[in-house]
Amino acid sequence: MFSEKIVSNLSNSSWIRQMFEEGVRLSEKYGADKVYDYSLGNPYAEPPVEVIESLKKHVLGNEKGLHKYMNNAGYPEAREKIAQSLKKESNLELCAKNVVMTVGAAGGLNVVLKALLNPLEEVIVFAPYFVEYNSYVDNNGGKIVIVPPDTSTFEPDLEAFEKSITIKTKAIIINNPNNPTGVVYSEETIKNIEKIITKKEEEYGITIFVISDQPYCEIVYDNIKIPSLLSIFKNAIIVNSFSKSLGLAGERIGYIAASSRIEDVEILMTALAYCNRTLGFVNAPGLFQMVVGDTINIKIDNSGYEKRRNYLYEKLTNLGFECVKPQGAFYLFPKALIDDDIAFVKAAVKYNLLLVPGSGFGCPGYFRMSYCVKFDMIENSIAAFEKLVEEFK
Ligand SMILES: Cc1ncc(COP(=O)(O)O)c(C=O)c1O
């Protein structure tokens, strides 16, 4: 009666959501303070005061036309401010015309893939990867190609990447800092990816677009700098959102920015606005376009996340977990204490610990912890980790 494909996908649905729902169930049973939920990447912090001030200004300022339909690409003022901020980091000639406002990064990725892909063209991702990419590529008629992980560093395996490129490759997705590992790919790695792409483009006579999925680009530690993909790749398309950096995940606001170096970029921009409309988004939420335009240059305070990273990394490695120290995002990706990460995560539920198996990110044998949660929950969870470790000694 319903779509067979969707009904069959339901039984395979996201581990993140499954563990989150398990957390809700356990909280009702034992009380929220007895449950240690590391499942969802939902920032604990409230949006910065500048966001609230901007909201008040627009809502209370009685601006006429604020709540109407607009150009499918979004308000020119917000797009121009985003373009100017990207221009500073990349030195490219960018303006409002290079930007389309979107319904979060998730909406942006679907719009980009819709605008780029012919049936069964290939999109390369590096494992471990944000599992929703499978659906986004499939939604838009493409075929996902997964480059296996290099678990020693969780940087992309470049040899495997080169082998994965075929004449059907249309795009790659780079997610830096990475969800689920929190690893920041180095500038050297990114430049080597560029060399491989240029070589393969010449060999096959194709164009490969680089989609930079970067909702965590403002959340970095140790004074590390994220390489600007607009500066490095000719065919760069940025997909970003304010879900994580400004704590606005529920407001669904993000953008796409395409490099001015892309051939026929005007056609691409028209196609992106068209796909924003025809996928049913129509346009990004209007009020929040104004707000992110106002706050695009505010300094984000990451000290709360850094404190959590330091505390958890130290506690878990002292307990014997192997883990690459993350330099961005708000995730840890330790090795499970047994090969079967799903069995391991199920065992953790006994101690009210909600973790997400690495299998859900194309990387079995590991598990993800999302530490954008209250600090006292993290402190209280350590005893539960001790019991879990004891079980597998
Ligand atoms: C890597 C990655 N890309 C995209 C998204 C989607 O984010 P948004 O809320 O902006 O749609 C997420 C959300 O967790 C993510 O982790």
The ligand as an SDF file (V2000), in Angstrom:
LIG
                    3D

 16 16  0  0  0  0  0  0  0  0999 V2000
   27.6890   16.4470    8.8270 C   0  0  0  0  0  0  0  0  0  0  0  0
   26.3220   17.0150    8.8940 C   0  0  0  0  0  0  0  0  0  0  0  0
   25.7990   17.5400    7.7840 N   0  0  0  0  0  0  0  0  0  0  0  0
   24.5610   18.0690    7.7800 C   0  0  0  0  0  0  0  0  0  0  0  0
   23.7850   18.0740    8.9100 C   0  0  0  0  0  0  0  0  0  0  0  0
   22.4140   18.6550    8.8610 C   0  0  0  0  0  0  0  0  0  0  0  0
   22.3870   19.8150    9.6230 O   0  0  0  0  0  0  0  0  0  0  0  0
   21.2130   20.8950    9.5490 P   0  0  0  0  0  0  0  0  0  0  0  0
   20.5900   20.9380   10.8880 O   0  0  0  0  0  0  0  0  0  0  0  0
   21.9010   22.1610    9.2150 O   0  0  0  0  0  0  0  0  0  0  0  0
   20.2910   20.4850    8.4780 O   0  0  0  0  0  0  0  0  0  0  0  0
   24.2870   17.5140   10.1010 C   0  0  0  0  0  0  0  0  0  0  0  0
   23.4650   17.4420   11.3200 C   0  0  0  0  0  0  0  0  0  0  0  0
   23.7650   16.8190   12.2990 O   0  0  0  0  0  0  0  0  0  0  0  0
   25.5930   16.9790   10.0870 C   0  0  0  0  0  0  0  0  0  0  0  0
   26.1450   16.4330   11.1810 O   0  0  0  0  0  0  0  0  0  0  0  0
  1  2  1  0
  2  3  1  0
  2 15  2  0
  3  4  2  0
  4  5  1  0
  5  6  1  0
  5 12  2  0
  6  7  1  0
  7  8  1  0
  8  9  2  0
  8 10  1  0
  8 11  1  0
 12 13  1  0
 12 15  1  0
 13 14  2  0
 15 16  1  0
M  END
$$$$
